[in-house]
Amino acid sequence: MNTLKIKTVVVAFLLGFSNLVAASNELPLDKKEVMTTITKDVQKLLKNSELNLTNTEKATVKIMINNKNEIVVLSVETNSAVVDTFVKSRLNYKKISTKTASEVFILPIKILGIK
């Protein structure tokens, strides 16, 4: 009888633990899928710029996603102060469509000039 009680307690514990594990957040996407989604979201946010650039400007942007699913711009490496300000204003604290762990993502950006 005593072993029956122990087995019942063990089974109950295992069932409770498996429910806890199954109830955790969604399964994380692999890194390539996350990067693709973030890149698409950033492209949408930077689209339709009102900048009057004569040349194409390039930048490297380091971002992180916070626990509210918002982009946090860590740095913008560019030769243009206008592009720096534009990228930060368009991206900082904007929501994205995917959840990911706090990790630094580095994105190359190209802003086309007027032809």
Steps between C-alpha positions, in 0.01 A plus 500: 500500500785735585662454156165575335489839677859574397427405138188718502695798635776450241249476213317810624830688522602395149163600355517839671856555382419401140206743498729775627752433224229478233345830618821696450526760224484412135783301358773741393561532130841415371744789468468526120121536516526760777757700303283487186196624691694779671651608167154519338361700792794743486454542123134592554589751771768669287289509183383829350770721643467870444876547483642696209825311459695542179702182554417158632592482867603182680479431870550215741239490774532307825164430659356297782142387561371571851245298698217719362591387146638843413816587309768676703765663280840453660707673233496623142832500319482742209678804360178702489347663806171530309486124441593435865214715625255360243573135584479558875173692474339239274612190691541581869224341713292387201329162538595203285300192407721229654605413852864431564745486784698813582779473250695752295417499129718677245325620186656659194277777366509684169297817448467592136563855389290697251594428140 
